[in-house]
Amino acid sequence: MKTLKSGKIWGGITYYAPGAFSQLLEKACEFVENETDYDTHIMCSAGYGFGHQAVSCVMYHTQGKENPPSLRRFTSIEPQIHQMCSMRTSTHLNFSEELSKFSSNGKHQYWASITIRADISLMELFHDKWQETLTQIQGADGFIFSFGFHPLTKALLENSEKAGGNAAAIPPSDGPLFVLLINPIWALPEDDSRIFRAVGELVSELRSLARERGLLHRYIFTSYGFGKDDILAGYGDESLAKLVETSKRVDPRGLFQLGVPGGFKLPNRTIVGS
């Protein structure tokens, strides 16, 4: 098993005024296209909560370099909401604990994701569509709404291929990519139907817009995927075939598919007698 040295990391979250979205998007597209620093990672988002909007960039340098050249394009964006920013040198555990605070137990949540090829004009259109949906449902009690875009850079995909490839079988030629996250959170069950309907329509529209422009990618990030999405098909035919053959060999009766609740399951053809 390959291991990684766990050392000090520089990073955190930088928050910006909502008007900085276009700047952040431009810099994120520049980052995914051109950045070759393997030791950086970013996650960008626009968000709404408690009557206010903000834009943010979660960023890290895993070798602990403070404000490295690869991340200055993000740390220099203004206007920032400085009292909310958390850039620092710390540990992997500490940064994990910081992000875990954004996951709320006991709340109603909807997670959905698509993956697209990097394109500024399409992402601007997506942001506009997200804003339109926000106006329809922001009155729900305890409402929080995130529109995230997390990059799979050319450098990341190339490095992955050199290390033996990735389970999703995404070749470097497919990149760079953005994994998009649409994630509303709210408090009351009586708002479930209208929020599910509005956000479901939004995700469907975003997928159609990307497909029309030839920018939709098959991959759906498993941790963000909606329960009705065909997540495993997004791994590609070759990887899916390997999963099916493995299941036939080690679990012919389908214990893990039929006896274990939750998660995304392989097609039933992997089960003996199906």
Backbone as CSV, one residue per row, in Angstrom:
resi,resn,N_x,N_y,N_z,CA_x,CA_y,CA_z,C_x,C_y,C_z
1,MET,0.835,-1.191,0.000,0.000,0.000,0.000,0.877,1.249,0.000
2,LYS,0.554,2.194,-0.886,1.297,3.443,-0.927,0.864,4.341,0.229
3,THR,1.819,5.026,0.809,1.526,5.951,1.897,2.063,7.333,1.553
4,LEU,1.551,8.324,2.248,1.974,9.706,2.059,2.494,10.256,3.375
5,LYS,3.554,11.007,3.316,4.069,11.661,4.506,3.099,12.754,4.932
6,SER,2.748,12.765,6.201,1.817,13.753,6.724,2.599,14.851,7.431
7,GLY,2.780,15.953,6.736,3.503,17.082,7.309,2.602,18.288,7.456
8,LYS,3.190,19.423,7.722,2.434,20.657,7.849,1.867,21.073,6.488
9,ILE,0.654,21.620,6.519,-0.048,22.095,5.327,-0.369,23.566,5.520
10,TRP,-0.223,24.340,4.451,-0.678,25.736,4.493,-1.979,25.823,3.721
11,GLY,-2.978,26.473,4.318,-4.240,26.592,3.601,-5.348,27.112,4.482
12,GLY,-6.580,26.806,4.079,-7.754,27.291,4.784,-8.801,27.779,3.808
13,ILE,-9.643,28.679,4.278,-10.742,29.203,3.466,-10.613,30.714,3.360
14,THR,-10.708,31.222,2.138,-10.764,32.663,1.904,-12.159,33.003,1.396
15,TYR,-12.784,33.985,2.034,-14.129,34.419,1.659,-14.056,35.766,0.944
16,TYR,-14.920,35.914,-0.051,-14.975,37.140,-0.837,-16.418,37.652,-0.886
17,ALA,-16.557,38.947,-1.189,-17.875,39.507,-1.451,-18.458,38.840,-2.695
18,PRO,-19.792,38.729,-2.789,-20.398,38.000,-3.910,-20.027,38.544,-5.279
19,GLY,-19.693,39.830,-5.358,-19.308,40.411,-6.637,-17.990,39.900,-7.180
20,ALA,-17.248,39.143,-6.380,-15.954,38.608,-6.819,-16.091,37.279,-7.557
21,PHE,-17.336,36.821,-7.775,-17.510,35.497,-8.383,-16.818,35.381,-9.738
22,SER,-16.988,36.365,-10.607,-16.403,36.273,-11.951,-14.881,36.223,-11.893
23,GLN,-14.287,36.996,-10.974,-12.831,36.935,-10.795,-12.389,35.541,-10.361
24,LEU,-13.110,34.987,-9.382,-12.752,33.665,-8.871,-12.889,32.606,-9.960
25,LEU,-13.958,32.684,-10.730,-14.167,31.721,-11.809,-13.053,31.807,-12.844
26,GLU,-12.692,33.021,-13.229,-11.615,33.205,-14.209,-10.303,32.615,-13.697
27,LYS,-9.984,32.878,-12.433,-8.732,32.361,-11.872,-8.779,30.842,-11.713
28,ALA,-9.955,30.304,-11.396,-10.080,28.852,-11.264,-9.882,28.161,-12.610
29,CYS,-10.428,28.745,-13.683,-10.234,28.171,-15.017,-8.771,28.275,-15.443
30,GLU,-8.136,29.383,-15.105,-6.705,29.537,-15.382,-5.902,28.481,-14.621
31,PHE,-6.300,28.237,-13.379,-5.624,27.246,-12.535,-5.729,25.845,-13.136
32,VAL,-6.930,25.434,-13.533,-7.093,24.060,-14.028,-6.407,23.850,-15.373
33,GLU,-6.295,24.916,-16.158,-5.671,24.798,-17.477,-4.148,24.786,-17.398
34,ASN,-3.588,25.607,-16.517,-2.159,25.902,-16.616,-1.307,25.521,-15.416
35,GLU,-1.901,25.322,-14.246,-1.075,25.128,-13.052,-0.420,23.741,-13.047
36,THR,0.870,23.727,-12.762,1.631,22.471,-12.754,2.137,22.089,-11.364
37,ASP,1.782,22.871,-10.352,2.196,22.559,-8.982,1.330,21.413,-8.450
38,TYR,1.909,20.228,-8.321,1.163,19.053,-7.869,0.750,19.142,-6.401
39,ASP,1.311,20.065,-5.666,1.088,20.123,-4.219,-0.019,21.088,-3.825
40,THR,-0.830,21.509,-4.786,-1.921,22.433,-4.487,-3.265,21.784,-4.768
41,HIS,-4.271,22.263,-4.058,-5.645,21.836,-4.323,-6.569,22.978,-3.939
42,ILE,-7.645,23.174,-4.724,-8.623,24.218,-4.418,-10.037,23.661,-4.570
43,MET,-10.976,24.296,-3.878,-12.406,24.039,-4.039,-13.110,25.384,-3.949
44,CYS,-13.790,25.782,-5.009,-14.432,27.095,-5.068,-15.942,26.951,-4.942
45,SER,-16.591,27.996,-4.448,-18.048,27.934,-4.361,-18.653,29.317,-4.217
46,ALA,-19.918,29.393,-4.624,-20.784,30.515,-4.286,-21.799,29.971,-3.297
47,GLY,-22.178,30.784,-2.330,-23.076,30.268,-1.311,-24.038,31.312,-0.788
48,TYR,-25.162,30.826,-0.266,-26.176,31.667,0.364,-26.503,31.080,1.727
49,GLY,-26.663,31.960,2.711,-27.097,31.517,4.023,-27.520,32.683,4.883
50,PHE,-28.645,32.530,5.564,-29.109,33.528,6.536,-29.237,34.919,5.916
51,GLY,-29.728,34.938,4.680,-30.012,36.206,4.023,-28.851,36.855,3.317
52,HIS,-27.704,36.217,3.276,-26.516,36.815,2.665,-25.846,35.834,1.704
53,GLN,-25.140,36.410,0.722,-24.346,35.607,-0.198,-22.860,35.893,0.009
54,ALA,-22.046,34.913,-0.326,-20.593,35.074,-0.305,-19.999,34.093,-1.301
55,VAL,-18.753,34.337,-1.646,-17.992,33.458,-2.529,-16.781,32.988,-1.735
56,SER,-16.342,31.758,-1.962,-15.216,31.256,-1.172,-14.297,30.380,-2.007
57,CYS,-13.064,30.268,-1.525,-12.096,29.345,-2.110,-11.376,28.628,-0.974
58,VAL,-11.571,27.325,-0.899,-10.797,26.477,0.005,-9.528,26.093,-0.738
59,MET,-8.383,26.348,-0.149,-7.125,26.079,-0.867,-6.076,25.528,0.091
60,TYR,-5.196,24.690,-0.473,-4.149,24.065,0.331,-2.858,23.956,-0.468
61,HIS,-1.747,24.070,0.255,-0.460,23.660,-0.297,0.084,22.585,0.626
62,THR,0.164,21.353,0.115,0.446,20.202,0.971,1.904,20.093,1.406
63,GLN,2.784,20.953,0.855,4.167,21.005,1.330,4.375,22.126,2.340
64,GLY,3.288,22.808,2.696,3.350,23.814,3.745,3.911,25.160,3.331
65,LYS,4.056,25.429,2.029,4.576,26.720,1.582,3.516,27.799,1.772
66,GLU,3.869,28.844,2.494,2.918,29.914,2.774,2.711,30.790,1.550
67,ASN,1.444,30.945,1.156,1.055,31.772,0.009,1.959,31.519,-1.203
68,PRO,2.023,30.293,-1.695,2.905,29.965,-2.820,2.419,30.622,-4.107
69,PRO,3.283,30.765,-5.101,2.888,31.385,-6.376,1.653,30.743,-6.998
70,SER,1.502,29.446,-6.854,0.373,28.746,-7.467,-0.975,29.164,-6.897
71,LEU,-0.995,29.705,-5.675,-2.250,30.083,-5.032,-2.443,31.586,-4.912
72,ARG,-1.454,32.372,-5.307,-1.580,33.825,-5.158,-2.679,34.404,-6.032
73,ARG,-3.007,33.730,-7.122,-4.105,34.200,-7.967,-5.412,34.227,-7.183
74,PHE,-5.520,33.398,-6.123,-6.724,33.359,-5.297,-6.603,34.228,-4.046
75,THR,-5.427,34.249,-3.437,-5.262,35.051,-2.218,-5.250,36.545,-2.517
76,SER,-5.054,36.916,-3.781,-4.997,38.336,-4.143,-6.338,38.893,-4.609
77,ILE,-7.352,38.041,-4.773,-8.668,38.519,-5.215,-9.288,39.392,-4.128
78,GLU,-9.866,40.491,-4.538,-10.577,41.395,-3.633,-11.950,41.727,-4.248
79,PRO,-12.927,42.140,-3.403,-12.828,42.332,-1.954,-13.003,41.031,-1.182
80,GLN,-12.171,40.867,-0.151,-12.267,39.724,0.744,-13.045,40.093,2.007
81,ILE,-13.647,39.087,2.617,-14.300,39.263,3.918,-13.293,38.768,4.953
82,HIS,-12.373,39.634,5.332,-11.174,39.223,6.063,-11.476,38.586,7.413
83,GLN,-12.539,39.039,8.082,-12.833,38.500,9.413,-13.286,37.046,9.365
84,MET,-13.619,36.541,8.175,-14.059,35.155,8.033,-12.960,34.241,7.496
85,CYS,-11.868,34.810,7.002,-10.818,34.007,6.368,-10.026,33.221,7.418
86,SER,-9.493,32.072,7.000,-8.828,31.193,7.975,-7.500,30.641,7.466
87,MET,-6.814,31.379,6.605,-5.555,30.874,6.051,-4.507,30.749,7.154
88,ARG,-3.808,29.582,7.166,-2.868,29.311,8.249,-2.013,28.095,7.896
89,THR,-1.024,27.827,8.701,-0.270,26.579,8.619,-0.771,25.659,9.722
90,SER,-1.164,24.437,9.344,-1.736,23.527,10.333,-1.566,22.084,9.854
91,THR,-2.386,21.194,10.407,-2.281,19.767,10.113,-3.457,19.298,9.263
92,HIS,-3.285,18.130,8.669,-4.358,17.520,7.885,-5.610,17.336,8.744
93,LEU,-5.438,16.888,9.977,-6.566,16.674,10.880,-7.303,17.973,11.155
94,ASN,-6.570,19.039,11.419,-7.192,20.319,11.727,-7.998,20.850,10.551
95,PHE,-7.469,20.722,9.338,-8.210,21.176,8.158,-9.441,20.307,7.918
96,SER,-9.340,19.012,8.193,-10.492,18.121,8.050,-11.597,18.513,9.025
97,GLU,-11.212,18.847,10.241,-12.193,19.266,11.241,-12.869,20.570,10.826
98,GLU,-12.113,21.464,10.190,-12.693,22.723,9.725,-13.789,22.465,8.697
99,LEU,-13.516,21.614,7.721,-14.503,21.343,6.678,-15.687,20.544,7.204
100,SER,-15.457,19.711,8.212,-16.552,18.889,8.741,-17.651,19.743,9.361
101,LYS,-17.337,20.968,9.748,-18.334,21.855,10.349,-19.401,22.286,9.351
102,PHE,-19.131,22.089,8.050,-20.110,22.461,7.033,-21.145,21.355,6.805
103,SER,-20.972,20.206,7.440,-21.940,19.112,7.351,-22.787,19.114,8.615
104,SER,-24.111,19.235,8.442,-24.996,19.395,9.591,-25.870,18.163,9.778
105,ASN,-25.804,17.551,10.940,-26.708,16.460,11.273,-28.085,17.018,11.618
106,GLY,-29.123,16.241,11.320,-30.469,16.645,11.681,-31.105,17.645,10.751
107,LYS,-30.461,17.970,9.635,-31.004,18.898,8.651,-31.454,18.140,7.406
108,HIS,-32.342,18.764,6.651,-32.756,18.209,5.369,-31.756,18.673,4.314
109,GLN,-31.260,17.729,3.507,-30.222,18.056,2.533,-30.485,17.372,1.199
110,TYR,-29.994,17.997,0.156,-30.060,17.446,-1.201,-28.664,17.601,-1.788
111,TRP,-28.104,16.483,-2.231,-26.782,16.507,-2.854,-26.913,16.063,-4.304
112,ALA,-26.341,16.815,-5.209,-26.329,16.428,-6.619,-25.060,16.965,-7.261
113,SER,-24.611,16.289,-8.313,-23.344,16.666,-8.937,-23.345,16.295,-10.410
114,ILE,-22.664,17.104,-11.205,-22.313,16.752,-12.573,-20.855,17.160,-12.775
115,THR,-20.254,16.661,-13.827,-18.874,17.011,-14.156,-18.843,17.601,-15.554
116,ILE,-18.120,18.702,-15.711,-18.047,19.378,-17.006,-16.598,19.714,-17.341
117,ARG,-16.359,19.952,-18.605,-15.072,20.485,-19.030,-15.047,21.978,-18.725
118,ALA,-13.880,22.475,-18.362,-13.752,23.864,-17.912,-14.140,24.831,-19.022
119,ASP,-15.052,25.749,-18.709,-15.505,26.743,-19.683,-16.115,27.914,-18.921
120,ILE,-15.527,29.100,-19.073,-15.966,30.259,-18.294,-17.398,30.648,-18.622
121,SER,-17.749,30.724,-19.902,-19.089,31.186,-20.273,-20.167,30.225,-19.773
122,LEU,-19.907,28.927,-19.827,-20.885,27.961,-19.324,-21.036,28.084,-17.812
123,MET,-19.933,28.268,-17.107,-20.000,28.397,-15.655,-20.710,29.680,-15.228
124,GLU,-20.524,30.751,-15.978,-21.259,31.990,-15.693,-22.756,31.756,-15.867
125,LEU,-23.127,31.031,-16.911,-24.535,30.709,-17.139,-25.071,29.827,-16.015
126,PHE,-24.288,28.853,-15.589,-24.697,28.005,-14.463,-24.950,28.839,-13.205
127,HIS,-24.068,29.786,-12.952,-24.217,30.642,-11.771,-25.505,31.452,-11.857
128,ASP,-25.826,31.948,-13.053,-27.081,32.686,-13.243,-28.285,31.788,-12.961
129,LYS,-28.238,30.559,-13.448,-29.350,29.623,-13.229,-29.476,29.278,-11.743
130,TRP,-28.342,29.143,-11.066,-28.360,28.896,-9.619,-29.019,30.065,-8.885
131,GLN,-28.691,31.285,-9.296,-29.291,32.469,-8.675,-30.805,32.488,-8.885
132,GLU,-31.253,32.105,-10.078,-32.691,32.074,-10.354,-33.401,31.073,-9.448
133,THR,-32.799,29.917,-9.257,-33.390,28.914,-8.372,-33.370,29.389,-6.926
134,LEU,-32.303,30.058,-6.534,-32.197,30.595,-5.175,-33.363,31.514,-4.849
135,THR,-33.743,32.382,-5.785,-34.835,33.322,-5.517,-36.163,32.598,-5.290
136,GLN,-36.309,31.404,-5.847,-37.556,30.653,-5.712,-37.704,29.998,-4.338
137,ILE,-36.590,29.639,-3.710,-36.678,28.776,-2.518,-35.950,29.326,-1.297
138,GLN,-35.385,30.520,-1.381,-34.577,31.028,-0.273,-35.399,31.355,0.964
139,GLY,-36.724,31.392,0.827,-37.565,31.684,1.979,-37.760,30.514,2.922
140,ALA,-37.264,29.336,2.560,-37.406,28.170,3.438,-36.644,28.389,4.741
141,ASP,-37.211,27.913,5.825,-36.594,28.108,7.134,-35.225,27.434,7.198
142,GLY,-34.213,28.180,7.688,-32.864,27.640,7.838,-32.169,27.330,6.529
143,PHE,-32.531,28.037,5.465,-32.050,27.669,4.125,-30.606,28.105,3.880
144,ILE,-29.801,27.160,3.395,-28.419,27.381,2.966,-28.272,26.716,1.606
145,PHE,-27.571,27.368,0.677,-27.501,26.845,-0.691,-26.097,27.050,-1.240
146,SER,-25.463,25.956,-1.654,-24.093,26.013,-2.175,-24.048,25.609,-3.639
147,PHE,-23.226,26.331,-4.390,-22.915,25.994,-5.780,-21.397,25.894,-5.864
148,GLY,-20.888,24.675,-5.814,-19.445,24.478,-5.758,-18.873,23.994,-7.069
149,PHE,-17.622,24.344,-7.313,-16.913,23.818,-8.487,-15.486,23.482,-8.075
150,HIS,-15.196,22.185,-8.165,-13.944,21.627,-7.660,-13.163,21.045,-8.829
151,PRO,-11.927,21.467,-9.032,-11.205,21.125,-10.259,-10.508,19.771,-10.247
152,LEU,-10.502,19.160,-11.409,-9.588,18.061,-11.728,-8.659,18.614,-12.796
153,THR,-7.485,19.069,-12.383,-6.582,19.776,-13.287,-5.902,18.820,-14.258
154,LYS,-5.356,19.404,-15.318,-4.556,18.615,-16.251,-3.406,17.936,-15.514
155,ALA,-2.746,18.695,-14.646,-1.600,18.157,-13.909,-2.020,16.993,-13.018
156,LEU,-3.173,17.111,-12.359,-3.651,16.043,-11.484,-3.916,14.770,-12.283
157,LEU,-4.592,14.900,-13.424,-4.920,13.727,-14.232,-3.675,13.094,-14.837
158,GLU,-2.721,13.933,-15.241,-1.465,13.398,-15.786,-0.685,12.653,-14.710
159,ASN,-0.643,13.219,-13.507,0.064,12.575,-12.405,-0.621,11.266,-12.010
160,SER,-1.947,11.266,-12.056,-2.702,10.060,-11.749,-2.381,8.947,-12.739
161,GLU,-2.293,9.292,-14.007,-1.975,8.293,-15.032,-0.577,7.712,-14.814
162,LYS,0.376,8.567,-14.457,1.737,8.099,-14.204,1.790,7.141,-13.016
163,ALA,0.882,7.350,-12.057,0.861,6.517,-10.851,0.070,5.228,-11.046
164,GLY,-0.442,5.015,-12.264,-1.177,3.781,-12.528,-2.620,3.959,-12.906
165,GLY,-3.071,5.213,-13.028,-4.442,5.462,-13.436,-5.382,5.616,-12.263
166,ASN,-6.638,5.967,-12.567,-7.640,6.171,-11.530,-8.842,5.271,-11.784
167,ALA,-9.588,4.980,-10.740,-10.708,4.043,-10.834,-11.778,4.512,-11.802
168,ALA,-11.892,5.821,-11.977,-12.898,6.356,-12.893,-12.444,6.327,-14.344
169,ALA,-11.211,5.892,-14.587,-10.672,5.780,-15.951,-10.805,7.092,-16.720
170,ILE,-10.454,8.191,-16.060,-10.484,9.501,-16.715,-9.094,9.782,-17.266
171,PRO,-8.917,9.795,-18.577,-7.600,10.070,-19.148,-7.280,11.555,-19.090
172,PRO,-6.003,11.930,-19.087,-5.638,13.349,-19.077,-6.254,14.131,-20.233
173,SER,-6.482,13.462,-21.355,-7.051,14.147,-22.520,-8.480,14.621,-22.282
174,ASP,-9.164,14.062,-21.284,-10.518,14.513,-20.948,-10.505,15.824,-20.175
175,GLY,-9.389,16.156,-19.560,-9.337,17.321,-18.675,-8.943,18.586,-19.395
176,PRO,-8.936,19.676,-18.638,-9.302,19.752,-17.221,-10.812,19.716,-17.034
177,LEU,-11.230,19.360,-15.837,-12.646,19.201,-15.526,-12.998,19.946,-14.241
178,PHE,-14.288,20.255,-14.114,-14.834,20.738,-12.847,-15.897,19.758,-12.366
179,VAL,-15.773,19.322,-11.129,-16.840,18.588,-10.459,-17.742,19.627,-9.802
180,LEU,-19.005,19.679,-10.217,-19.936,20.668,-9.683,-20.764,20.060,-8.560
181,LEU,-20.992,20.841,-7.527,-21.810,20.426,-6.389,-22.981,21.384,-6.237
182,ILE,-24.194,20.843,-6.209,-25.396,21.608,-5.900,-25.933,21.053,-4.585
183,ASN,-25.956,21.889,-3.537,-26.246,21.368,-2.200,-27.061,22.357,-1.366
184,PRO,-28.398,22.205,-1.349,-29.219,22.994,-0.427,-29.407,22.268,0.904
185,ILE,-29.539,23.042,1.971,-29.817,22.529,3.312,-30.963,23.361,3.879
186,TRP,-31.923,22.710,4.540,-33.044,23.438,5.103,-33.562,22.714,6.340
187,ALA,-34.504,23.336,7.038,-34.862,22.857,8.372,-36.144,22.043,8.444
188,LEU,-37.155,22.373,7.630,-38.491,21.826,7.856,-38.939,20.865,6.760
189,PRO,-39.602,19.768,7.120,-40.052,18.790,6.127,-41.096,19.338,5.165
190,GLU,-41.861,20.337,5.584,-42.881,20.882,4.686,-42.286,21.594,3.475
191,ASP,-40.989,21.880,3.513,-40.329,22.496,2.356,-39.680,21.467,1.431
192,ASP,-39.742,20.195,1.798,-39.046,19.165,1.021,-39.458,19.160,-0.446
193,SER,-40.748,19.103,-0.696,-41.230,18.905,-2.071,-40.805,20.031,-2.992
194,ARG,-40.995,21.272,-2.563,-40.679,22.376,-3.473,-39.177,22.532,-3.682
195,ILE,-38.386,22.243,-2.659,-36.936,22.353,-2.825,-36.417,21.222,-3.707
196,PHE,-36.881,20.002,-3.470,-36.460,18.888,-4.322,-36.851,19.133,-5.773
197,ARG,-38.049,19.659,-5.979,-38.503,19.917,-7.348,-37.653,21.001,-8.008
198,ALA,-37.442,22.122,-7.315,-36.696,23.240,-7.899,-35.242,22.872,-8.166
199,VAL,-34.607,22.204,-7.218,-33.198,21.857,-7.386,-33.044,20.737,-8.413
200,GLY,-33.983,19.797,-8.432,-33.946,18.755,-9.446,-34.047,19.331,-10.844
201,GLU,-34.924,20.317,-11.020,-35.058,20.978,-12.322,-33.790,21.748,-12.676
202,LEU,-33.168,22.371,-11.672,-31.916,23.092,-11.909,-30.827,22.145,-12.393
203,VAL,-30.633,21.039,-11.699,-29.576,20.094,-12.074,-29.829,19.542,-13.473
204,SER,-31.083,19.234,-13.777,-31.425,18.732,-15.110,-31.107,19.771,-16.180
205,GLU,-31.406,21.043,-15.890,-31.121,22.102,-16.857,-29.618,22.293,-17.042
206,LEU,-28.859,22.261,-15.952,-27.405,22.405,-16.064,-26.812,21.272,-16.896
207,ARG,-27.296,20.072,-16.660,-26.802,18.915,-17.417,-27.113,19.083,-18.914
208,SER,-28.312,19.550,-19.222,-28.701,19.739,-20.624,-27.875,20.828,-21.288
209,LEU,-27.642,21.932,-20.583,-26.849,23.028,-21.140,-25.426,22.571,-21.444
210,ALA,-24.840,21.794,-20.542,-23.483,21.290,-20.767,-23.454,20.301,-21.925
211,ARG,-24.467,19.445,-22.000,-24.521,18.457,-23.083,-24.655,19.154,-24.442
212,GLU,-25.492,20.192,-24.516,-25.690,20.917,-25.773,-24.393,21.518,-26.292
213,ARG,-23.512,21.908,-25.389,-22.240,22.525,-25.778,-21.110,21.500,-25.905
214,GLY,-21.425,20.242,-25.707,-20.396,19.208,-25.784,-19.413,19.244,-24.637
215,LEU,-19.838,19.767,-23.471,-18.942,19.950,-22.333,-19.305,19.076,-21.136
216,LEU,-20.327,18.229,-21.281,-20.715,17.345,-20.187,-19.824,16.110,-20.185
217,HIS,-19.295,15.771,-19.013,-18.476,14.569,-18.866,-19.292,13.492,-18.158
218,ARG,-18.996,12.240,-18.451,-19.749,11.113,-17.892,-19.601,10.966,-16.380
219,TYR,-18.472,11.416,-15.822,-18.158,11.146,-14.421,-19.092,11.901,-13.480
220,ILE,-19.562,11.215,-12.434,-20.321,11.837,-11.347,-19.608,11.489,-10.048
221,PHE,-19.151,12.494,-9.332,-18.405,12.271,-8.093,-19.297,11.550,-7.087
222,THR,-18.866,10.377,-6.657,-19.718,9.493,-5.864,-20.222,10.142,-4.579
223,SER,-19.377,10.856,-3.880,-19.759,11.432,-2.584,-20.808,12.528,-2.717
224,TYR,-20.933,13.131,-3.902,-21.915,14.189,-4.118,-23.120,13.713,-4.929
225,GLY,-23.088,12.489,-5.435,-24.100,12.037,-6.377,-25.483,11.907,-5.758
226,PHE,-26.507,12.198,-6.573,-27.897,12.037,-6.167,-28.264,10.559,-6.245
227,GLY,-29.127,10.100,-5.343,-29.437,8.683,-5.241,-29.984,8.057,-6.506
228,LYS,-30.659,8.838,-7.351,-31.256,8.296,-8.566,-30.317,8.366,-9.770
229,ASP,-29.152,8.969,-9.609,-28.191,9.047,-10.713,-27.501,7.698,-10.910
230,ASP,-27.114,7.430,-12.154,-26.380,6.199,-12.461,-24.895,6.463,-12.218
231,ILE,-24.528,6.471,-10.952,-23.171,6.836,-10.557,-22.135,5.889,-11.154
232,LEU,-22.394,4.596,-11.084,-21.392,3.626,-11.519,-21.149,3.684,-13.019
233,ALA,-22.171,4.019,-13.801,-21.969,4.166,-15.242,-20.991,5.294,-15.538
234,GLY,-20.938,6.271,-14.639,-20.023,7.387,-14.811,-18.561,7.009,-14.691
235,TYR,-18.290,5.801,-14.196,-16.911,5.338,-14.112,-16.383,4.828,-15.448
236,GLY,-17.261,4.724,-16.449,-16.817,4.271,-17.763,-16.964,2.773,-17.929
237,ASP,-17.087,2.337,-19.171,-17.365,0.929,-19.468,-16.274,-0.006,-18.945
238,GLU,-15.014,0.385,-19.114,-13.916,-0.491,-18.721,-13.892,-0.719,-17.214
239,SER,-13.996,0.370,-16.444,-13.975,0.231,-14.987,-15.211,-0.500,-14.481
240,LEU,-16.375,-0.212,-15.088,-17.602,-0.887,-14.667,-17.507,-2.388,-14.930
241,ALA,-16.930,-2.760,-16.071,-16.762,-4.185,-16.386,-15.875,-4.877,-15.353
242,LYS,-14.822,-4.196,-14.901,-13.946,-4.770,-13.877,-14.699,-4.974,-12.564
243,LEU,-15.544,-4.006,-12.211,-16.332,-4.130,-10.986,-17.305,-5.302,-11.082
244,VAL,-17.941,-5.439,-12.236,-18.900,-6.524,-12.438,-18.207,-7.880,-12.321
245,GLU,-17.065,-8.029,-12.968,-16.344,-9.302,-12.920,-15.857,-9.619,-11.505
246,THR,-15.402,-8.597,-10.790,-14.970,-8.802,-9.403,-16.138,-9.249,-8.535
247,SER,-17.293,-8.620,-8.734,-18.478,-8.984,-7.962,-18.901,-10.424,-8.241
248,LYS,-18.852,-10.822,-9.504,-19.210,-12.203,-9.850,-18.278,-13.203,-9.168
249,ARG,-17.020,-12.832,-9.061,-16.019,-13.750,-8.526,-16.081,-13.859,-7.005
250,VAL,-16.201,-12.725,-6.322,-16.089,-12.744,-4.857,-17.433,-12.652,-4.141
251,ASP,-18.501,-12.260,-4.850,-19.809,-12.120,-4.202,-20.918,-12.579,-5.149
252,PRO,-20.868,-13.836,-5.603,-21.829,-14.302,-6.613,-23.275,-14.280,-6.144
253,ARG,-23.506,-14.342,-4.842,-24.875,-14.317,-4.315,-25.379,-12.893,-4.073
254,GLY,-24.526,-11.910,-4.241,-24.955,-10.520,-4.113,-25.207,-10.062,-2.698
255,LEU,-24.442,-10.601,-1.740,-24.640,-10.201,-0.344,-24.496,-8.696,-0.168
256,PHE,-23.441,-8.135,-0.760,-23.187,-6.709,-0.558,-24.192,-5.838,-1.314
257,GLN,-24.791,-6.387,-2.375,-25.769,-5.606,-3.131,-27.179,-5.730,-2.565
258,LEU,-27.531,-6.928,-2.088,-28.886,-7.171,-1.610,-29.013,-7.082,-0.094
259,GLY,-27.942,-7.382,0.620,-28.026,-7.441,2.069,-27.481,-6.232,2.792
260,VAL,-26.859,-5.322,2.056,-26.286,-4.119,2.662,-27.054,-2.905,2.147
261,PRO,-27.757,-2.179,3.012,-28.552,-1.032,2.558,-27.674,0.159,2.190
262,GLY,-28.244,1.034,1.362,-27.573,2.282,1.013,-26.508,2.117,-0.039
263,GLY,-25.933,3.241,-0.440,-24.860,3.224,-1.418,-25.362,3.007,-2.830
264,PHE,-24.432,2.945,-3.774,-24.754,2.729,-5.177,-24.389,1.295,-5.549
265,LYS,-25.330,0.584,-6.168,-25.171,-0.843,-6.417,-24.863,-1.128,-7.887
266,LEU,-24.151,-2.234,-8.095,-23.882,-2.714,-9.442,-25.161,-3.276,-10.059
267,PRO,-25.206,-3.349,-11.398,-26.374,-3.967,-12.048,-26.579,-5.394,-11.556
268,ASN,-27.829,-5.832,-11.500,-28.152,-7.153,-10.950,-27.582,-8.315,-11.750
269,ARG,-27.079,-8.041,-12.945,-26.531,-9.134,-13.750,-25.292,-9.756,-13.108
270,THR,-24.753,-9.130,-12.060,-23.584,-9.706,-11.391,-23.976,-10.802,-10.412
271,ILE,-25.276,-10.970,-10.155,-25.733,-11.923,-9.146,-26.156,-13.222,-9.821
272,VAL,-25.697,-14.331,-9.310,-26.031,-15.642,-9.868,-27.543,-15.847,-9.844
273,GLY,-28.098,-16.249,-11.002,-29.524,-16.514,-11.090,-30.364,-15.309,-11.432
274,SER,-29.752,-14.123,-11.562,-30.536,-12.924,-11.882,-30.687,-12.778,-13.376
